[in-house]
């Protein structure tokens, strides 16, 4: 989520005529007071949320001392929070760049026009099976990102299976697919894997879903 929100933040500052929509499985995950919300992340990255510290405090990690938010001079001239930063909407003061959010229903985004639509927590969205095809006429760039889970339905799982099939056979229709297993993270080794698995001893299925991307973990006879 941070990566995609970072892309949107960059485009909002530097691109022209940029329209982007954020979607998640419930509105408070799009814009709410929690750091889990997409707009919370966006305001943090843009430097609009001054409660976010300027420097990261994470001793004994490569992140210690890293800058966490943009300096004030990078906030566009003329930006006023009361005017340009509203619930489910952040607009650029001098460009037609707007990032909006929407509460999620099966008709989310219908009738809109966007450069990009970013759908967070796809596996938890029970309406993704209706939302994904509904966005076809709304934008040329749809992104759904998620951990692996079928607890709330098979919508995201079915989308992933279509994407995998299209990856194996380019003649098939289907979205592009990028999978990022835990071992690709440069700070995660076998020792990290053992420790995390031990911490999830009371719920091993959740560990397999969240960290090993096992879509079938904890589901019925699986």
C-alpha positions as a printed NumPy array, in Angstrom:
array([[  0.   ,   0.   ,   0.   ],
       [  2.816,   2.41 ,   0.854],
       [  4.407,   1.816,  -2.565],
       [  1.235,   2.568,  -4.504],
       [  0.351,   5.571,  -2.355],
       [  3.929,   6.789,  -2.913],
       [  3.393,   6.59 ,  -6.673],
       [  0.181,   8.609,  -6.336],
       [  1.951,  11.214,  -4.154],
       [  4.735,  11.615,  -6.718],
       [  2.274,  12.032,  -9.58 ],
       [  0.162,  14.504,  -7.613],
       [  3.199,  16.757,  -7.151],
       [  4.968,  16.427, -10.496],
       [  2.492,  15.249, -13.159],
       [ -0.159,  17.238, -14.993],
       [ -3.844,  16.366, -15.258],
       [ -3.47 ,  13.479, -12.827],
       [ -6.64 ,  11.884, -11.51 ],
       [ -6.413,   8.953,  -9.119],
       [ -8.974,   7.108,  -7.023],
       [ -8.326,   5.12 ,  -3.84 ],
       [-10.619,   2.221,  -2.942],
       [-10.61 ,  -0.249,  -0.07 ],
       [-13.036,  -2.664,   1.533],
       [-14.444,   0.009,   3.843],
       [-14.333,   3.794,   3.892],
       [-12.267,   4.167,   7.06 ],
       [ -9.486,   2.224,   5.338],
       [ -9.522,   4.841,   2.566],
       [ -9.638,   7.974,   4.7  ],
       [ -9.601,   7.767,   8.47 ],
       [ -7.526,   8.678,  11.541],
       [ -5.575,   5.42 ,  11.563],
       [ -2.196,   4.952,   9.81 ],
       [ -3.874,   2.007,   8.062],
       [ -5.891,   4.44 ,   5.932],
       [ -4.633,   5.243,   2.444],
       [ -5.125,   9.006,   2.82 ],
       [ -3.264,   8.934,   6.142],
       [ -0.296,   7.468,   4.267],
       [ -0.717,  10.004,   1.472],
       [ -0.722,  12.972,   3.862],
       [  2.289,  11.53 ,   5.651],
       [  4.27 ,  11.169,   2.419],
       [  3.301,  14.633,   1.17 ],
       [  4.309,  16.243,   4.454],
       [  0.767,  17.436,   5.165],
       [  0.481,  15.545,   8.445],
       [  2.891,  17.279,  10.791],
       [  2.3  ,  14.654,  13.509],
       [  4.424,  12.285,  11.46 ],
       [  8.049,  12.83 ,  12.589],
       [ 10.538,  14.131,  10.064],
       [ 13.15 ,  11.488,  10.893],
       [ 12.657,   7.749,  11.446],
       [ 13.596,   6.406,  14.876],
       [ 14.403,   2.726,  14.36 ],
       [ 17.715,   1.884,  16.059],
       [ 19.735,  -1.048,  14.727],
       [ 17.944,  -1.023,  11.363],
       [ 18.857,   0.552,   8.   ],
       [ 15.852,   2.871,   8.392],
       [ 17.222,   4.718,  11.422],
       [ 17.656,   8.397,  10.593],
       [ 15.839,   8.174,   7.252],
       [ 13.558,  11.056,   6.304],
       [  9.89 ,  10.212,   6.743],
       [  8.052,  13.058,   5.055],
       [  8.656,  15.772,   2.518],
       [  9.977,  19.146,   3.694],
       [  7.571,  22.058,   3.764],
       [  9.115,  23.731,   0.732],
       [  7.908,  20.83 ,  -1.444],
       [  4.264,  21.436,  -0.556],
       [  2.837,  23.278,  -3.61 ],
       [  2.569,  27.03 ,  -3.301],
       [ -0.952,  28.129,  -2.468],
       [ -1.936,  24.885,  -0.79 ],
       [ -4.458,  25.426,   2.012],
       [ -5.609,  22.453,   4.03 ],
       [ -9.159,  23.756,   4.513],
       [ -9.559,  24.255,   0.768],
       [ -7.489,  21.507,  -0.848],
       [ -7.415,  18.733,   1.765],
       [-10.91 ,  17.424,   2.379],
       [-12.432,  14.134,   3.377],
       [-11.719,  11.621,   0.599],
       [-10.104,  14.266,  -1.611],
       [ -6.776,  16.053,  -1.958],
       [ -6.496,  18.554,  -4.817],
       [ -3.473,  20.436,  -6.151],
       [ -3.746,  24.237,  -5.807],
       [ -2.406,  25.071,  -9.294],
       [ -2.916,  21.884, -11.342],
       [ -5.84 ,  19.647, -12.213],
       [ -4.35 ,  16.898, -10.042],
       [ -6.879,  15.31 ,  -7.706],
       [ -6.698,  12.156,  -5.609],
       [-10.103,  11.007,  -4.444],
       [-11.461,   8.13 ,  -2.408],
       [-14.744,   6.324,  -2.397],
       [-16.631,   4.063,  -0.066],
       [-16.646,   0.627,  -1.595],
       [-19.726,  -0.874,  -3.184],
       [-20.157,  -3.067,  -6.235],
       [-20.628,   0.125,  -8.259],
       [-17.529,   1.942,  -6.944],
       [-16.044,   4.25 ,  -9.557],
       [-18.894,   3.801, -12.024],
       [-19.312,   6.848, -14.277],
       [-15.965,   8.296, -13.205],
       [-12.835,   8.856, -15.295],
       [ -9.416,   8.346, -13.739],
       [ -5.798,   7.959, -14.81 ],
       [ -5.399,   5.274, -12.138],
       [ -7.559,   3.413,  -9.649],
       [ -5.828,   1.767,  -6.683],
       [ -7.771,  -0.894,  -4.808],
       [ -6.268,  -1.796,  -1.453],
       [ -6.837,  -4.997,   0.569],
       [ -8.431,  -6.738,  -2.399],
       [ -8.854, -10.069,  -0.616],
       [-10.983,  -8.438,   2.102],
       [-13.233,  -6.737,  -0.44 ],
       [-16.325,  -8.868,  -0.954],
       [-17.331,  -6.726,  -3.936],
       [-14.084,  -6.978,  -5.904],
       [-15.671,  -9.388,  -8.371],
       [-18.073,  -6.595,  -9.383],
       [-15.717,  -3.659,  -8.904],
       [-12.857,  -4.94 , -11.092],
       [-14.83 ,  -5.33 , -14.351],
       [-16.814,  -2.186, -13.54 ],
       [-13.583,  -0.162, -13.602],
       [-12.817,  -1.174, -17.196],
       [-14.527,   1.906, -18.653],
       [-13.343,   4.155, -15.824],
       [ -9.577,   3.871, -16.247],
       [ -6.855,   2.207, -18.298],
       [ -4.845,   1.47 , -15.146],
       [ -6.384,  -0.705, -12.406],
       [ -4.261,  -1.923,  -9.512],
       [ -5.419,  -4.37 ,  -6.843],
       [ -2.957,  -5.206,  -4.077],
       [ -3.483,  -7.575,  -1.221],
       [ -2.243, -10.271,   1.096],
       [ -3.392, -13.827,   0.351],
       [ -6.69 , -14.671,   2.005],
       [ -9.996, -16.304,   1.089],
       [-11.727, -15.648,   4.404],
       [-13.945, -12.942,   2.883],
       [-14.637, -14.627,  -0.43 ],
       [-12.841, -15.765,  -3.55 ],
       [-12.975, -12.531,  -5.577],
       [ -9.287, -11.653,  -5.252],
       [ -8.249, -15.304,  -5.418],
       [-10.092, -15.749,  -8.729],
       [ -8.472, -12.574, -10.079],
       [ -5.033, -13.876,  -9.086],
       [ -5.73 , -17.241, -10.71 ],
       [ -6.706, -15.499, -13.962],
       [ -3.542, -13.41 , -13.781],
       [ -1.372, -16.468, -13.184],
       [ -2.963, -18.264, -16.123],
       [ -2.345, -15.25 , -18.379],
       [  1.264, -15.121, -17.192],
       [  1.772, -18.756, -18.174],
       [ -0.123, -18.364, -21.444],
       [  0.068, -14.86 , -22.989],
       [ -2.738, -15.737, -25.413],
       [ -5.208, -15.701, -22.498],
       [ -6.902, -12.536, -21.319],
       [ -6.027, -11.529, -17.796],
       [ -4.341,  -8.841, -15.705],
       [ -0.623,  -8.584, -15.104],
       [  0.562, -10.19 , -11.892],
       [  3.414,  -9.414,  -9.509],
       [  4.087, -11.652,  -6.524],
       [  6.505, -10.613,  -3.778],
       [  7.399, -13.525,  -1.44 ],
       [  8.877, -12.737,   1.961],
       [ 12.399, -13.896,   1.036],
       [ 12.749, -11.124,  -1.575],
       [ 12.887,  -8.58 ,   1.25 ],
       [ 16.614,  -7.853,   1.827],
       [ 16.214,  -7.741,   5.613],
       [ 14.388, -11.059,   5.928],
       [ 16.319, -14.303,   6.232],
       [ 15.593, -17.814,   7.505],
       [ 16.11 , -16.65 ,  11.09 ],
       [ 13.452, -13.958,  10.621],
       [ 11.142, -16.564,   9.109],
       [ 11.526, -18.893,  12.103],
       [ 10.924, -16.091,  14.601],
       [  7.785, -14.874,  12.829],
       [  6.444, -18.405,  12.505],
       [  7.011, -18.885,  16.241],
       [  5.088, -15.699,  17.031],
       [  2.123, -17.087,  15.079],
       [  2.14 , -20.468,  16.86 ],
       [ -1.438, -19.864,  18.04 ],
       [ -2.615, -19.143,  14.467],
       [ -0.346, -20.87 ,  11.937],
       [ -2.907, -20.459,   9.137],
       [ -2.677, -16.692,   9.423],
       [  1.121, -16.91 ,   9.184],
       [  0.862, -18.994,   6.024],
       [ -1.577, -16.505,   4.493],
       [  0.206, -13.292,   5.45 ],
       [  3.837, -14.349,   5.015],
       [  3.908, -17.44 ,   2.809],
       [  1.031, -16.338,   0.553],
       [ -0.871, -19.585,   0.949],
       [ -4.356, -18.719,  -0.324],
       [ -5.833, -21.984,   0.977],
       [ -4.517, -21.801,   4.537],
       [ -7.342, -22.124,   7.067],
       [-10.023, -22.537,   4.412],
       [-12.38 , -25.489,   4.885],
       [-10.933, -28.916,   4.176],
       [ -7.681, -27.347,   3.012]])
